[in-house]
Amino acid sequence: MQRDRTLSREVTATQIPSGDKLLLSAGTKVMIHQTLGGSYTVQTDFGLFRIDGKDADALGEKVSDTAVAAAVLADGAPDPEAVWAQLRQVFDPEIPVNIVDLGLVYSMDVAKIEDQAEPAYRVNVAMTLTAPGCGMGPAIAEDAKSKILLVPGVSDADVRITWDPPWNQSMISEEGKMKLGLI
């Protein structure tokens, strides 16, 4: 799967594992490691990064459609199912199963932001990681937040990492277990 490429233009990328946003210059040589959830995990001479699918053209790839179907409820609130669908597009760069099927998302709620001239909604997510020492937390949380913000009607998102309860393999969905070869 690894493919060597040279960026044709400057892109904003998320550094792994810190989650920091950095500019990668045109002409930067990268090796594509993974293409899951509409984003690209790439290795450069100065580290590992995630590049959004909207910037795939800089890698010489086809730009993925990141649009989310207009999914709002009758009162204008974002459809929770659309939020869950976006969370299923978030992957740990080292595990080929999304964070929902891994059992990493403990809760998700949509709350109206009060005192706004127009209706505005915040999505709150509580999630964990497969191990407390996992350095991928900031990058995964940032990816989840950016995908949630694509849902129509979402004005803000808060993705919080928690360690209670501790994650274990029994939390993985049946589909996730099949992808990982656990059943």
N, C-alpha and C positions, 0 to 999 in steps of 0.2 A: 504494500500500500504506500510505502514511502516514495514521494516524488520530489525531486529537486526543482525549484522555481526561483525566479528573480522577480521582485516586486516591480511592476510597471509604473506605479505611482505611490505616493505617500499614503499610509493608512494609520488609523488609530487602532491599536491592539491592546489587549488585556494581558499584562504580564502574569505568568504562572510561576509560583502559587500566590503571589502577593495580591493580585487583583487590581494593581495599579494600571492606569491608562497611560500608554506611551505612544509616541509617533515612530513608526518605522519608515525610513526614507525609501524613495524610489531607488531601485538598484540593489536593495538589500537581498542577499541570497538566503533562501529559506528552504527547509525540507518539511513537506506536509506529512504529519504523522497520522492524523485522524480527521475525519469529516463526518461528525455526528451532530444532530440537532441543528443543522443549518449553519454551523460554524466550523472553522478550521483550526486545528492545533498544529502549530508550526515551530520548528527548531531553527534558531539563528545562531550566529557565532557568539551572541551575548545573552542567550537564554531561550526559554520556552514561552510562547505567546499563543493567545487565541485571537483569531481574526473573524469578525462577523461575516455572515453570508452575503450581506449587502456589499461587501468589499471583495467578493470572490473574483471579480474581473481583474483586480490588481495581481492576482495569482495565476491569471490565465484560465480561470474556471468560469462556469456559468453562474451568474448571480441567482441566488435562490430567492424564491418568493417568500418574504417574511410577513406578508400581509395576513391579518387575522380577519376572518369573516366578521361582518358587523354583528356582534354578539352582545346586544344589550337587552335587558329585561324591559318590561312595559314601563317601569318607573324611571328608565334611563340608566339604571345601575348596570355595571359590567356583569355579564353572565359568568357565574363561577365555573361552569364547564369549560368556557374559553380560557380561563386562567389555568385550570388543570391541564388543558391541552398544551398550553405554552410551557408549563412546568415539565411536561413529558418530553420537551425538546431540549432539556438541560442535562448535560452529561458530565461526569468526572472525566477529565482527559485520559485517564488510565483504565476506565471501566466502560465497556460497551453497553451499559444499561442505564436508562434515564433515572433521575433522582427519585421520581415517584415510584417506579417499579423496584428500585433498590430499597424502598421503605424509609427514605431519608426525610421525607416531608411529613411532619407530624400534624400540622394544621395550616389551614388557609382560610382567611375570612376577608370579606369585602365590607368596608365601613364607609359611611358617608362622612365627608369632611364638612363639619359645621362651619357656619359663618362665612360662606362663600356666596358671591353674587349669583353664580350659576352652579348647578349641581356638580359636585366633584367627589371622587371616590378614591380611597386608599386600599390597597391590598396588603394585608399583613400575613407573612408566612413565618412559621417556626419550623426549622429543619435542623438536622444533625449531619454528621459525617460518619464514615465507617469506622474511624478511630480518632480519639482525642488528639493525637499527634499529627493528624493529616494536615499538611500545609496548604491544601487546595481550597480550604473554606472560603477565603476572600474571593477567589476567582469564580468559584461555583455560585456563591451568593450574588456576585455582580452579574453573572450570566443570567441567573434566575430573574433578578430585578429588571434587567434590560428586556428580557422576553415578556415579562408581565406588563411592562409599560407599553407594549405594542397592542394590548387588548383595548378595543374601543371603550371609552368611558373611564379608564384608569388614569388618574392624575398623579398618583404617587404610589410607591411600593416600598415596603420595609421587609427585608429578608433577614431574619435573626437566627443565628446558630445557637442551639442549646444542646446540652449533654444529658438532659433528663427527660425521658429515660435513656439509658445507654442503648445504642443501636446493636442489634445482633442479626444474624443471618435469617432467623425466623421471620423477620419483617419484610423480606424480599417477596414480591408477588410471584405467583406461579409462572407468569411469562418471564419475569426476570430470572428466576431459577433455571428455566429452560435455556435462556440465552447464555447463562453462565455454566451450563452443564451440570447443575446441581441436582437435577432430576432426570 
